[in-house]
């Protein structure tokens, strides 16, 4: 984002933990929603002495597999969908250079758009990704990309590079007694590893498209899916353009990947070759859950409700919010204001002012600290000014739980007015309201004279219904619907 960096809302302890955390070398997380911070469980580090099985490195145990699945919301049960993905995977594997290898697909109960593979042949796909894909060739493209990572032994190569880089920097720092040079080499190795990972992604894209075509699927499905991913990311950034990765990003920009897979598909043949099996795919995902699980917090209209925490608040005017696993994040369309709502650790007896100071690394203006009641709950609010952003902070104690509410405004403008209206909207959730909540789901309807606009009006989404309908169905603005063809809606 131009005009200064994006504010970092993470608590000080979380920033330090992330700075010290090692790379999760086993996972090849490839098709990622770049606008969402995907949880990568640090417990799944690969020991250098990991044994090998059938020519592939054993990356995680069954227990670690269970931890990984749990970190993404658990396994999602959809027998028809899993059956389709398994059949597609088997067909793709037969078209690879290693047809003897076996794979197992796991569906993850997460709204995040993501897929990744382990060297052992475990493939993981989120239901969020399933909702975005529009036909079998698109989901086959995702799986082919992940399979390519495994057949090309990318995780092993990345592990070896990382271990070699760590060894060199440690020798320089400890054996040669030159910590400064050792730290410099370690920093350089991070850039080298990120560049290596991006190169692996592009290689997996190219090999995946070839595998897609050999298996008889439409090779242009890869480009269509990445285009849908790009549009989804653009909606999340609020700028109309997809965000690009920084120098340490492990993935190339989606636009670069789209150009590469499109060139690879054109080398195979003109559009129209291969099958896409759109009706079969839509039938397999009809009825799957969409968006957040109600128990983890959901948006209904302009209201965010979290039954598990027993709280709700009104979404401030102009904000689009996203419920991640650890926090609620929000941004305005032009990106000049942002917000965060999360739960923080508060030792018994710690004051709310101490909570703010312990979880906020920037300076707090002393004369701004104010003790007040918000929705009948004790709270402390304060003002903090950074180089490029101005922050309003609140710590609120509801029962034995402490929440933070933070609003940031770019520049020196104090967002006190909208911040106060937002914090004062915090209320307890009525049990009857919780009982009435229903998860959203994908419903496939057959077009019979409707327009995109008329079908979009049936979507149960917080905002931009038409835009979301178009992206979910791979349509451009102004496109006519085909009578008799299925289209995805988001309904209760």
VOPAGU-2260 file (C-alpha; in pm, 1 decimal, decimal comma):
REM VOPAGU-2260
SITE   aa  ch    i         X         Y         Z
SITE  UNK   A    0       0,0       0,0       0,0
SITE  UNK   A    1     138,9     337,6     -96,6
SITE  UNK   A    2     177,6     627,1     144,2
SITE  UNK   A    3     329,0     427,6     429,7
SITE  UNK   A    4     325,9      72,8     565,7
SITE  UNK   A    5      15,8    -113,1     675,9
SITE  UNK   A    6     -29,1     -93,9    1054,0
SITE  UNK   A    7      88,0    -401,6    1244,6
SITE  UNK   A    8    -180,6    -476,4    1505,6
SITE  UNK   A    9     -12,7    -784,1    1648,5
SITE  UNK   A   10      58,9    -785,6    2021,9
SITE  UNK   A   11     423,9    -740,5    2112,4
SITE  UNK   A   12     457,7   -1103,4    2226,1
SITE  UNK   A   13     310,3   -1227,1    1900,1
SITE  UNK   A   14     553,6   -1016,8    1696,2
SITE  UNK   A   15     847,8   -1156,7    1889,2
SITE  UNK   A   16     719,5   -1512,1    1850,8
SITE  UNK   A   17     677,6   -1469,2    1477,6
SITE  UNK   A   18    1023,7   -1321,2    1445,2
SITE  UNK   A   19    1174,1   -1624,9    1618,2
SITE  UNK   A   20     957,7   -1892,2    1458,0
SITE  UNK   A   21    1126,7   -2128,0    1212,6
SITE  UNK   A   22    1006,4   -2188,0     861,1
SITE  UNK   A   23     747,9   -2461,7     819,7
SITE  UNK   A   24     956,7   -2650,5     568,1
SITE  UNK   A   25     735,4   -2954,8     519,6
SITE  UNK   A   26     432,4   -2772,0     379,2
SITE  UNK   A   27     414,4   -2667,3      18,1
SITE  UNK   A   28     129,0   -2416,8      56,3
SITE  UNK   A   29      62,6   -2317,9    -297,5
SITE  UNK   A   30    -280,2   -2187,0    -384,9
SITE  UNK   A   31    -319,2   -1929,3    -110,0
SITE  UNK   A   32    -557,6   -1647,8     -51,6
SITE  UNK   A   33    -289,7   -1379,8     -43,7
SITE  UNK   A   34    -517,8   -1138,6     134,9
SITE  UNK   A   35    -553,1   -1365,6     435,6
SITE  UNK   A   36    -293,5   -1466,1     687,7
SITE  UNK   A   37    -302,6   -1844,2     669,6
SITE  UNK   A   38    -229,1   -2023,8     995,6
SITE  UNK   A   39      82,4   -2235,2     964,2
SITE  UNK   A   40     122,3   -2449,3    1277,2
SITE  UNK   A   41     475,8   -2416,4    1412,9
SITE  UNK   A   42     456,6   -2760,2    1576,5
SITE  UNK   A   43     514,7   -2933,2    1244,2
SITE  UNK   A   44     887,9   -2867,3    1207,8
SITE  UNK   A   45    1070,5   -3131,9    1006,7
SITE  UNK   A   46    1362,2   -3293,8    1191,7
SITE  UNK   A   47    1674,6   -3325,8     974,0
SITE  UNK   A   48    1692,2   -3698,3    1053,4
SITE  UNK   A   49    1337,9   -3769,2     927,5
SITE  UNK   A   50    1323,4   -4121,9     778,5
SITE  UNK   A   51    1227,6   -4182,8     418,1
SITE  UNK   A   52     930,9   -4388,8     299,3
SITE  UNK   A   53     890,7   -4513,6     -58,9
SITE  UNK   A   54    1146,0   -4263,4    -184,7
SITE  UNK   A   55     973,2   -3968,2     -15,4
SITE  UNK   A   56    1057,7   -3792,1     308,3
SITE  UNK   A   57     822,5   -3871,4     595,2
SITE  UNK   A   58     727,5   -3518,9     692,4
SITE  UNK   A   59     477,2   -3559,0     973,5
SITE  UNK   A   60     330,0   -3833,1    1186,4
SITE  UNK   A   61     -37,8   -3919,0    1204,4
SITE  UNK   A   62     -52,7   -3716,6    1526,7
SITE  UNK   A   63      96,8   -3414,3    1351,8
SITE  UNK   A   64    -148,1   -3461,9    1064,8
SITE  UNK   A   65    -428,9   -3444,7    1319,6
SITE  UNK   A   66    -282,4   -3124,5    1467,9
SITE  UNK   A   67    -256,4   -2969,1    1124,2
SITE  UNK   A   68    -616,8   -3057,1    1039,3
SITE  UNK   A   69    -734,8   -2920,6    1374,1
SITE  UNK   A   70    -551,9   -2592,3    1313,1
SITE  UNK   A   71    -760,2   -2543,8     999,1
SITE  UNK   A   72   -1092,6   -2600,6    1170,4
SITE  UNK   A   73   -1098,3   -2979,4    1151,0
SITE  UNK   A   74   -1189,8   -3212,9     867,7
SITE  UNK   A   75   -1487,9   -3116,4     655,0
SITE  UNK   A   76   -1726,4   -3403,0     583,8
SITE  UNK   A   77   -1857,2   -3394,6     227,8
SITE  UNK   A   78   -1850,0   -3750,1      84,6
SITE  UNK   A   79   -1956,6   -3656,9    -269,6
SITE  UNK   A   80   -1698,0   -3379,5    -291,1
SITE  UNK   A   81   -1420,4   -3595,8    -149,3
SITE  UNK   A   82   -1509,9   -3875,0    -389,6
SITE  UNK   A   83   -1475,4   -3637,1    -685,3
SITE  UNK   A   84   -1142,0   -3500,2    -563,2
SITE  UNK   A   85   -1006,9   -3850,6    -508,8
SITE  UNK   A   86   -1107,0   -3956,2    -860,9
SITE  UNK   A   87    -951,4   -3643,6   -1008,9
SITE  UNK   A   88    -631,7   -3698,8    -809,4
SITE  UNK   A   89    -600,6   -4061,4    -925,8
SITE  UNK   A   90    -648,1   -3951,4   -1286,0
SITE  UNK   A   91    -383,1   -3681,0   -1251,6
SITE  UNK   A   92    -130,5   -3912,7   -1085,1
SITE  UNK   A   93    -155,4   -4157,1   -1374,2
SITE  UNK   A   94     -54,1   -3869,3   -1602,7
SITE  UNK   A   95     257,2   -3774,4   -1402,0
SITE  UNK   A   96     612,6   -3904,5   -1434,5
SITE  UNK   A   97     560,0   -4096,4   -1107,2
SITE  UNK   A   98     230,8   -4281,5   -1158,3
SITE  UNK   A   99     320,3   -4540,4    -893,2
SITE  UNK   A  100     295,7   -4292,5    -605,1
SITE  UNK   A  101     -14,0   -4271,0    -387,3
SITE  UNK   A  102    -195,0   -3966,0    -252,0
SITE  UNK   A  103    -469,3   -3898,1      -0,2
SITE  UNK   A  104    -691,6   -3589,3      -5,5
SITE  UNK   A  105    -819,7   -3424,5     312,1
SITE  UNK   A  106   -1089,7   -3156,6     309,3
SITE  UNK   A  107   -1039,7   -2880,8     566,1
SITE  UNK   A  108   -1326,6   -2697,7     735,1
SITE  UNK   A  109   -1183,0   -2353,2     670,5
SITE  UNK   A  110   -1319,9   -2059,8     468,2
SITE  UNK   A  111    -965,7   -1956,9     375,5
SITE  UNK   A  112    -878,4   -2022,2      10,6
SITE  UNK   A  113    -584,7   -2258,6      37,5
SITE  UNK   A  114    -437,9   -2589,9     -71,1
SITE  UNK   A  115    -106,5   -2750,4      14,6
SITE  UNK   A  116      79,4   -3080,4       3,1
SITE  UNK   A  117     314,0   -3280,0     223,5
SITE  UNK   A  118     604,1   -3483,9      85,5
SITE  UNK   A  119     428,6   -3800,6     206,0
SITE  UNK   A  120     154,4   -3748,5     -52,1
SITE  UNK   A  121    -107,7   -3594,8     173,2
SITE  UNK   A  122    -302,2   -3325,7     -12,1
SITE  UNK   A  123    -513,1   -3068,2     172,4
SITE  UNK   A  124    -788,8   -2853,3      23,1
SITE  UNK   A  125   -1007,2   -2605,4     213,6
SITE  UNK   A  126   -1378,8   -2572,4     154,2
SITE  UNK   A  127   -1312,2   -2203,7      84,8
SITE  UNK   A  128   -1111,2   -2305,7    -219,2
SITE  UNK   A  129   -1381,3   -2550,2    -330,4
SITE  UNK   A  130   -1638,6   -2269,8    -323,0
SITE  UNK   A  131   -1421,9   -2048,9    -544,7
SITE  UNK   A  132   -1350,3   -2306,5    -818,2
SITE  UNK   A  133   -1613,8   -2323,9   -1092,9
SITE  UNK   A  134   -1547,8   -2655,3   -1268,0
SITE  UNK   A  135   -1356,5   -2981,2   -1242,8
SITE  UNK   A  136   -1065,2   -2862,1   -1457,1
SITE  UNK   A  137   -1005,0   -2571,4   -1215,5
SITE  UNK   A  138    -991,8   -2793,0    -907,9
SITE  UNK   A  139    -782,1   -3041,1   -1107,8
SITE  UNK   A  140    -537,9   -2757,2   -1178,9
SITE  UNK   A  141    -501,1   -2693,1    -805,8
SITE  UNK   A  142    -440,7   -3061,1    -734,1
SITE  UNK   A  143    -198,4   -3096,3   -1026,9
SITE  UNK   A  144       4,3   -2805,8    -889,5
SITE  UNK   A  145      23,8   -2967,6    -546,0
SITE  UNK   A  146     111,9   -3307,3    -689,9
SITE  UNK   A  147     390,7   -3138,8    -889,3
SITE  UNK   A  148     545,0   -3012,8    -565,1
SITE  UNK   A  149     556,5   -3369,9    -436,0
SITE  UNK   A  150     688,4   -3533,1    -754,4
SITE  UNK   A  151     954,2   -3261,9    -792,7
SITE  UNK   A  152    1063,4   -3317,9    -429,4
SITE  UNK   A  153    1036,7   -2946,4    -357,6
SITE  UNK   A  154     996,8   -2978,4      19,1
SITE  UNK   A  155    1312,8   -3188,3      48,9
SITE  UNK   A  156    1511,9   -2942,4    -162,4
SITE  UNK   A  157    1384,8   -2648,5      41,1
SITE  UNK   A  158    1468,9   -2825,3     368,0
SITE  UNK   A  159    1821,4   -2899,2     250,3
SITE  UNK   A  160    1875,1   -2538,2     139,0
SITE  UNK   A  161    1747,5   -2403,7     470,4
SITE  UNK   A  162    1957,3   -2642,8     679,1
SITE  UNK   A  163    2266,2   -2563,2     471,2
SITE  UNK   A  164    2209,7   -2187,6     513,7
SITE  UNK   A  165    2158,0   -2226,8     887,9
SITE  UNK   A  166    2474,9   -2435,8     917,4
SITE  UNK   A  167    2690,4   -2180,7     730,7
SITE  UNK   A  168    2568,2   -1886,4     940,9
SITE  UNK   A  169    2613,1   -2084,7    1264,2
SITE  UNK   A  170    2967,9   -2186,8    1174,5
SITE  UNK   A  171    3061,3   -1827,0    1093,5
SITE  UNK   A  172    2898,5   -1697,3    1412,5
SITE  UNK   A  173    3015,7   -1963,9    1659,3
SITE  UNK   A  174    3325,1   -2134,4    1518,2
SITE  UNK   A  175    3480,3   -1831,4    1349,7
SITE  UNK   A  176    3354,8   -1601,3    1630,5
SITE  UNK   A  177    3196,6   -1352,1    1390,2
SITE  UNK   A  178    2832,0   -1305,6    1500,6
SITE  UNK   A  179    2778,5    -997,3    1280,8
SITE  UNK   A  180    2875,4   -1177,9     961,5
SITE  UNK   A  181    2677,9   -1482,8    1073,3
SITE  UNK   A  182    2365,3   -1269,8    1118,6
SITE  UNK   A  183    2422,3   -1107,1     779,2
SITE  UNK   A  184    2453,6   -1447,6     610,3
SITE  UNK   A  185    2139,6   -1569,5     785,2
SITE  UNK   A  186    1947,3   -1265,7     662,4
SITE  UNK   A  187    2074,5   -1321,7     307,7
SITE  UNK   A  188    1969,2   -1685,8     327,2
SITE  UNK   A  189    1610,4   -1579,7     404,1
SITE  UNK   A  190    1596,8   -1387,4      78,0
SITE  UNK   A  191    1756,6   -1677,5    -108,4
SITE  UNK   A  192    1507,0   -1922,3      40,7
SITE  UNK   A  193    1212,5   -1697,3     -49,3
SITE  UNK   A  194    1340,3   -1662,6    -406,5
SITE  UNK   A  195    1391,7   -2039,9    -423,1
SITE  UNK   A  196    1034,3   -2096,7    -302,1
SITE  UNK   A  197     895,1   -1860,4    -566,8
SITE  UNK   A  198    1091,9   -2045,1    -834,2
SITE  UNK   A  199     945,7   -2372,5    -708,2
SITE  UNK   A  200     593,6   -2231,4    -734,7
SITE  UNK   A  201     646,7   -2133,3   -1097,5
SITE  UNK   A  202     798,2   -2471,7   -1176,1
SITE  UNK   A  203     501,0   -2647,3   -1012,5
SITE  UNK   A  204     264,7   -2427,1   -1215,6
SITE  UNK   A  205     430,5   -2526,9   -1543,2
SITE  UNK   A  206     446,9   -2898,6   -1462,1
SITE  UNK   A  207      92,9   -2888,5   -1327,6
SITE  UNK   A  208     -48,3   -2748,8   -1652,7
SITE  UNK   A  209     124,1   -3023,4   -1852,3
SITE  UNK   A  210     -15,0   -3288,5   -1616,9
SITE  UNK   A  211    -359,5   -3131,6   -1643,7
SITE  UNK   A  212    -353,5   -3164,0   -2023,1
SITE  UNK   A  213    -214,1   -3520,1   -2019,3
SITE  UNK   A  214    -501,7   -3622,5   -1791,5
SITE  UNK   A  215    -751,0   -3484,8   -2044,4
SITE  UNK   A  216    -858,9   -3173,6   -1851,8
SITE  UNK   A  217    -876,4   -2822,9   -1992,8
SITE  UNK   A  218    -525,4   -2679,0   -1932,6
SITE  UNK   A  219    -670,3   -2327,2   -1930,7
SITE  UNK   A  220    -849,1   -2417,1   -1606,1
SITE  UNK   A  221    -532,9   -2319,1   -1415,6
SITE  UNK   A  222    -545,0   -1963,9   -1547,0
SITE  UNK   A  223    -918,8   -1932,3   -1480,3
SITE  UNK   A  224    -879,9   -2037,2   -1118,1
SITE  UNK   A  225    -585,2   -1804,5   -1056,5
SITE  UNK   A  226    -783,8   -1520,4   -1214,2
SITE  UNK   A  227   -1068,4   -1589,4    -969,6
SITE  UNK   A  228    -814,0   -1592,3    -684,1
SITE  UNK   A  229    -676,6   -1259,6    -803,2
SITE  UNK   A  230   -1023,8   -1105,6    -808,3
SITE  UNK   A  231   -1096,9   -1236,3    -459,2
SITE  UNK   A  232    -774,0   -1085,5    -329,6
SITE  UNK   A  233    -862,9    -754,3    -493,7
SITE  UNK   A  234   -1196,3    -751,0    -308,9
SITE  UNK   A  235   -1017,2    -808,4      21,0
SITE  UNK   A  236    -761,8    -531,8     -30,8
SITE  UNK   A  237   -1041,1    -286,1    -106,5
SITE  UNK   A  238    -828,7    -119,3    -374,4
SITE  UNK   A  239    -962,0    -297,5    -681,6
SITE  UNK   A  240    -616,7    -442,1    -740,1
SITE  UNK   A  241    -463,2    -757,5    -600,8
SITE  UNK   A  242    -182,2    -706,8    -353,5
SITE  UNK   A  243     165,6    -810,8    -460,1
SITE  UNK   A  244     399,9   -1010,2    -234,1
SITE  UNK   A  245     700,9    -851,0     -69,7
SITE  UNK   A  246    1058,6    -962,1    -126,4
SITE  UNK   A  247    1029,9   -1238,8     130,8
SITE  UNK   A  248     701,6   -1377,4      -4,9
SITE  UNK   A  249     720,2   -1745,0     -90,2
SITE  UNK   A  250     470,8   -1707,3    -375,5
SITE  UNK   A  251     506,7   -1506,5    -694,4
SITE  UNK   A  252     240,9   -1245,7    -769,7
SITE  UNK   A  253     -80,4   -1404,6    -893,4
SITE  UNK   A  254     -67,8   -1195,6   -1213,1
SITE  UNK   A  255     274,5   -1343,6   -1291,7
SITE  UNK   A  256     141,4   -1693,4   -1234,7
SITE  UNK   A  257    -161,3   -1631,6   -1457,4
SITE  UNK   A  258      66,1   -1519,6   -1741,7
SITE  UNK   A  259     288,1   -1825,5   -1698,9
SITE  UNK   A  260      11,8   -2088,4   -1689,2
SITE  UNK   A  261    -166,3   -1922,9   -1983,1
SITE  UNK   A  262     152,0   -1941,6   -2192,9
SITE  UNK   A  263     200,0   -2304,1   -2088,5
SITE  UNK   A  264    -158,6   -2388,5   -2190,3
SITE  UNK   A  265    -121,7   -2214,1   -2528,5
SITE  UNK   A  266     189,0   -2420,3   -2602,3
SITE  UNK   A  267     -31,2   -2728,4   -2565,0
SITE  UNK   A  268    -314,9   -2605,3   -2785,5
SITE  UNK   A  269    -589,2   -2352,1   -2839,8
SITE  UNK   A  270    -870,5   -2297,1   -2586,7
SITE  UNK   A  271   -1139,6   -2561,9   -2609,4
SITE  UNK   A  272    -931,8   -2875,9   -2581,4
SITE  UNK   A  273    -979,2   -3095,8   -2278,3
SITE  UNK   A  274   -1283,5   -3125,4   -2053,5
SITE  UNK   A  275   -1396,3   -2896,9   -1772,5
SITE  UNK   A  276   -1688,6   -3106,0   -1635,3
SITE  UNK   A  277   -1861,2   -2800,9   -1489,0
SITE  UNK   A  278   -2199,2   -2971,1   -1416,9
SITE  UNK   A  279   -2028,5   -3258,6   -1236,8
SITE  UNK   A  280   -1825,3   -3024,7   -1018,5
SITE  UNK   A  281   -2117,6   -2801,7    -926,8
SITE  UNK   A  282   -2324,0   -3106,6    -832,9
SITE  UNK   A  283   -2042,1   -3225,3    -604,8
SITE  UNK   A  284   -2014,4   -2895,1    -412,5
SITE  UNK   A  285   -2385,4   -2809,8    -401,0
SITE  UNK   A  286   -2469,5   -2752,0     -34,7
SITE  UNK   A  287   -2117,6   -2717,7     107,8
SITE  UNK   A  288   -2067,4   -2464,8     387,2
SITE  UNK   A  289   -1955,4   -2116,8     291,1
SITE  UNK   A  290   -1772,5   -1858,9     499,9
SITE  UNK   A  291   -1713,9   -1872,1     871,3
SITE  UNK   A  292   -1856,0   -2132,6    1105,1
SITE  UNK   A  293   -2125,8   -1959,0    1315,7
SITE  UNK   A  294   -1958,8   -2075,0    1634,8
SITE  UNK   A  295   -1638,8   -1895,0    1533,1
SITE  UNK   A  296   -1815,2   -1564,8    1466,1
SITE  UNK   A  297   -2008,9   -1448,1    1161,2
SITE  UNK   A  298   -2128,9   -1130,3     992,4
SITE  UNK   A  299   -2500,9   -1080,2     942,5
SITE  UNK   A  300   -2583,6    -756,7     767,0
SITE  UNK   A  301   -2370,4    -492,9     940,5
SITE  UNK   A  302   -2342,4    -689,5    1262,1
SITE  UNK   A  303   -2064,8    -922,9    1377,3
SITE  UNK   A  304   -2172,8   -1193,2    1622,2
SITE  UNK   A  305   -1958,5   -1445,2    1807,1
SITE  UNK   A  306   -2179,3   -1697,4    1989,1
SITE  UNK   A  307   -1880,3   -1870,3    2145,6
SITE  UNK   A  308   -1762,6   -1547,2    2310,3
SITE  UNK   A  309   -2115,4   -1422,3    2365,9
SITE  UNK   A  310   -2050,8   -1079,0    2213,5
SITE  UNK   A  311   -2157,8    -875,4    1911,2
SITE  UNK   A  312   -2079,0    -534,9    1762,7
SITE  UNK   A  313   -2187,7    -317,2    1470,4
SITE  UNK   A  314   -1949,2    -298,9    1175,6
SITE  UNK   A  315   -1850,8      70,1    1134,3
SITE  UNK   A  316   -1977,3     250,4     825,3
SITE  UNK   A  317   -1753,3     207,2     523,6
SITE  UNK   A  318   -1569,5     -95,8     665,1
SITE  UNK   A  319   -1551,3    -446,4     523,1
SITE  UNK   A  320   -1448,3    -698,6     786,0
SITE  UNK   A  321   -1295,8   -1041,6     776,1
SITE  UNK   A  322   -1308,2   -1294,3    1057,1
SITE  UNK   A  323    -973,3   -1472,6    1075,9
SITE  UNK   A  324    -891,2   -1751,6    1317,4
SITE  UNK   A  325    -731,3   -1518,6    1572,1
SITE  UNK   A  326    -890,8   -1178,8    1514,3
SITE  UNK   A  327   -1153,3    -977,3    1331,4
SITE  UNK   A  328    -986,9    -746,8    1079,0
SITE  UNK   A  329   -1146,5    -462,0     887,6
SITE  UNK   A  330   -1059,2    -202,6     626,5
SITE  UNK   A  331   -1230,0      77,6     439,6
SITE  UNK   A  332   -1253,8      66,9      62,0
SITE  UNK   A  333    -963,7     305,0       5,0
SITE  UNK   A  334    -755,3     146,2     280,9
SITE  UNK   A  335    -713,6     465,2     486,0
SITE  UNK   A  336    -871,7     315,3     798,0
SITE  UNK   A  337    -835,9     -27,7     955,0
SITE  UNK   A  338    -964,0    -203,7    1262,4
SITE  UNK   A  339    -892,0    -506,6    1476,6
SITE  UNK   A  340   -1093,2    -691,3    1740,0
SITE  UNK   A  341    -928,6    -974,7    1931,2
SITE  UNK   A  342    -902,8   -1148,7    2266,0
SITE  UNK   A  343    -585,0   -1101,2    2472,2
SITE  UNK   A  344    -431,7   -1277,9    2769,1
SITE  UNK   A  345    -487,5   -1089,5    3095,1
SITE  UNK   A  346    -327,4   -1233,1    3410,7
SITE  UNK   A  347    -544,3   -1222,7    3719,1
SITE  UNK   A  348    -522,3    -883,5    3885,7
SITE  UNK   A  349    -371,0    -705,1    3585,0
SITE  UNK   A  350    -530,3    -366,2    3519,8
SITE  UNK   A  351    -678,7    -284,1    3180,3
SITE  UNK   A  352    -426,4      -4,1    3138,5
SITE  UNK   A  353    -149,3    -257,6    3197,6
SITE  UNK   A  354    -311,4    -485,1    2938,3
SITE  UNK   A  355    -291,9    -210,9    2676,1
SITE  UNK   A  356      69,3    -133,6    2757,1
SITE  UNK   A  357     168,5    -502,6    2756,0
SITE  UNK   A  358       7,3    -574,3    2419,8
SITE  UNK   A  359     100,5    -255,9    2235,0
SITE  UNK   A  360     460,6    -186,2    2133,6
SITE  UNK   A  361     423,8     178,5    2023,8
SITE  UNK   A  362     404,7     469,0    2266,6
SITE  UNK   A  363      73,0     561,1    2429,6
SITE  UNK   A  364      -3,8     927,4    2496,6
SITE  UNK   A  365     -31,7     951,1    2874,6
SITE  UNK   A  366    -299,7    1221,0    2882,6
SITE  UNK   A  367    -522,4    1016,9    2648,2
SITE  UNK   A  368    -572,4     722,0    2885,1
SITE  UNK   A  369    -936,0     709,9    2995,2
SITE  UNK   A  370   -1122,7     464,6    3219,1
SITE  UNK   A  371   -1488,3     426,1    3122,9
SITE  UNK   A  372   -1778,8     183,3    3098,2
SITE  UNK   A  373   -1865,9      31,7    2759,4
SITE  UNK   A  374   -2190,5    -163,2    2739,8
SITE  UNK   A  375   -2182,4    -205,1    3117,3
SITE  UNK   A  376   -1826,0    -340,2    3110,9
SITE  UNK   A  377   -1506,7    -183,8    3247,5
SITE  UNK   A  378   -1281,3     -46,1    2977,8
SITE  UNK   A  379    -970,6     165,3    2923,5
SITE  UNK   A  380    -912,5     360,8    2602,9
SITE  UNK   A  381    -603,0     542,6    2478,2
SITE  UNK   A  382    -441,4     716,3    2180,4
SITE  UNK   A  383    -118,3     611,8    2010,0
SITE  UNK   A  384      53,8     791,7    1723,6
SITE  UNK   A  385     288,6     607,9    1490,2
SITE  UNK   A  386     493,1     738,8    1199,0
SITE  UNK   A  387     223,8     681,6     937,0
SITE  UNK   A  388     -86,6     587,8    1138,0
SITE  UNK   A  389    -285,8     713,6    1434,7
SITE  UNK   A  390    -440,9     450,0    1660,7
SITE  UNK   A  391    -730,7     444,7    1904,7
SITE  UNK   A  392    -704,9     153,7    2148,9
SITE  UNK   A  393    -942,3      -5,6    2396,8
SITE  UNK   A  394    -914,7    -292,7    2642,5
SITE  UNK   A  395   -1255,2    -416,1    2759,9
SITE  UNK   A  396   -1320,8    -676,7    3027,8
SITE  UNK   A  397   -1631,5    -889,0    2973,7
SITE  UNK   A  398   -1662,9   -1132,4    3263,5
SITE  UNK   A  399   -1323,3   -1300,2    3287,7
SITE  UNK   A  400   -1233,3   -1228,9    2923,0
SITE  UNK   A  401   -1041,8    -925,9    2798,3
SITE  UNK   A  402   -1087,5    -793,1    2444,6
SITE  UNK   A  403    -898,9    -533,5    2245,5
SITE  UNK   A  404   -1063,1    -298,9    1996,2
SITE  UNK   A  405    -823,0     -99,4    1778,6
SITE  UNK   A  406    -896,1     147,7    1500,2
SITE  UNK   A  407    -620,0     299,3    1285,7
SITE  UNK   A  408    -635,8     602,3    1057,5
SITE  UNK   A  409    -366,4     681,4     806,5
SITE  UNK   A  410    -177,9    1000,6     884,6
SITE  UNK   A  411    -240,8    1224,0    1183,4
SITE  UNK   A  412    -620,9    1215,0    1189,1
SITE  UNK   A  413    -758,0    1092,6    1522,5
SITE  UNK   A  414   -1038,1     836,3    1452,6
SITE  UNK   A  415   -1195,0     900,3    1793,9
SITE  UNK   A  416   -1554,1     960,3    1672,5
SITE  UNK   A  417   -1606,3     639,2    1470,9
SITE  UNK   A  418   -1395,5     448,7    1724,8
SITE  UNK   A  419   -1628,4     549,3    2011,1
SITE  UNK   A  420   -1939,1     455,7    1810,8
SITE  UNK   A  421   -1782,8     118,7    1729,6
SITE  UNK   A  422   -1677,8      36,0    2085,9
SITE  UNK   A  423   -2012,1     149,4    2228,8
SITE  UNK   A  424   -2191,2     -93,8    1994,4
SITE  UNK   A  425   -2031,7    -389,3    2177,1
SITE  UNK   A  426   -2309,6    -589,7    2340,8
SITE  UNK   A  427   -2386,8    -936,1    2470,8
SITE  UNK   A  428   -2546,7   -1178,8    2224,9
SITE  UNK   A  429   -2904,9   -1274,3    2295,5
SITE  UNK   A  430   -2927,2   -1657,3    2331,9
SITE  UNK   A  431   -3234,7   -1654,6    2105,1
SITE  UNK   A  432   -3030,7   -1478,9    1837,8
SITE  UNK   A  433   -2755,9   -1739,2    1870,2
SITE  UNK   A  434   -3005,5   -2021,7    1835,8
SITE  UNK   A  435   -3146,4   -1869,4    1518,1
SITE  UNK   A  436   -2807,6   -1847,7    1343,5
SITE  UNK   A  437   -2764,9   -2074,0    1043,7
SITE  UNK   A  438   -2440,4   -2140,3     854,6
SITE  UNK   A  439   -2419,2   -2010,1     502,1
SITE  UNK   A  440   -2386,3   -2259,2     219,0
SITE  UNK   A  441   -2336,6   -2282,8    -154,2
SITE  UNK   A  442   -2655,8   -2347,5    -349,5
SITE  UNK   A  443   -2638,4   -2426,8    -719,6
SITE  UNK   A  444   -2934,3   -2293,6    -918,1
SITE  UNK   A  445   -3016,0   -2337,8   -1284,4
SITE  UNK   A  446   -3054,2   -2015,6   -1480,6
SITE  UNK   A  447   -3388,5   -1969,1   -1653,9
SITE  UNK   A  448   -3401,2   -1615,5   -1785,1
SITE  UNK   A  449   -3245,6   -1447,9   -1480,5
SITE  UNK   A  450   -2963,5   -1196,1   -1494,7
SITE  UNK   A  451   -2651,2   -1182,6   -1282,3
SITE  UNK   A  452   -2804,6    -887,7   -1099,8
SITE  UNK   A  453   -3127,8   -1070,6   -1017,5
SITE  UNK   A  454   -2947,8   -1382,0    -890,8
SITE  UNK   A  455   -2703,0   -1171,3    -690,8
SITE  UNK   A  456   -2995,6   -1019,7    -501,3
SITE  UNK   A  457   -3059,3   -1364,2    -354,7
SITE  UNK   A  458   -2707,9   -1381,0    -207,1
SITE  UNK   A  459   -2680,1   -1362,4     173,8
SITE  UNK   A  460   -2353,3   -1168,2     192,7
SITE  UNK   A  461   -2260,0    -854,1     391,5
SITE  UNK   A  462   -2171,6    -640,0      89,5
SITE  UNK   A  463   -2094,6    -630,6    -286,0
SITE  UNK   A  464   -2337,2    -910,6    -368,1
SITE  UNK   A  465   -2305,6    -870,5    -745,6
SITE  UNK   A  466   -1927,0    -860,6    -735,9
SITE  UNK   A  467   -1915,5   -1170,2    -517,8
SITE  UNK   A  468   -2161,2   -1352,5    -743,8
SITE  UNK   A  469   -1950,5   -1275,8   -1050,7
SITE  UNK   A  470   -1626,2   -1390,6    -889,0
SITE  UNK   A  471   -1779,9   -1711,2    -750,0
SITE  UNK   A  472   -1907,4   -1802,0   -1095,7
SITE  UNK   A  473   -1611,0   -1692,8   -1305,2
SITE  UNK   A  474   -1809,4   -1419,1   -1479,8
SITE  UNK   A  475   -1709,5   -1071,3   -1589,9
SITE  UNK   A  476   -1934,5    -770,8   -1536,6
SITE  UNK   A  477   -2199,4    -749,1   -1808,1
SITE  UNK   A  478   -2179,5   -1118,8   -1897,3
SITE  UNK   A  479   -2509,3   -1284,4   -1989,5
SITE  UNK   A  480   -2615,1   -1598,2   -1806,1
SITE  UNK   A  481   -2672,7   -1914,9   -2006,1
SITE  UNK   A  482   -3017,6   -2066,8   -1970,9
SITE  UNK   A  483   -2994,9   -2418,2   -1829,8
SITE  UNK   A  484   -2648,6   -2368,0   -1679,6
SITE  UNK   A  485   -2581,9   -2393,0   -1306,8
SITE  UNK   A  486   -2460,5   -2097,3   -1099,8
SITE  UNK   A  487   -2347,3   -2071,7    -738,6
SITE  UNK   A  488   -2531,5   -1863,4    -481,5
SITE  UNK   A  489   -2453,6   -1802,8    -113,9
SITE  UNK   A  490   -2765,7   -1872,0      92,4
SITE  UNK   A  491   -2866,7   -1961,7     449,5
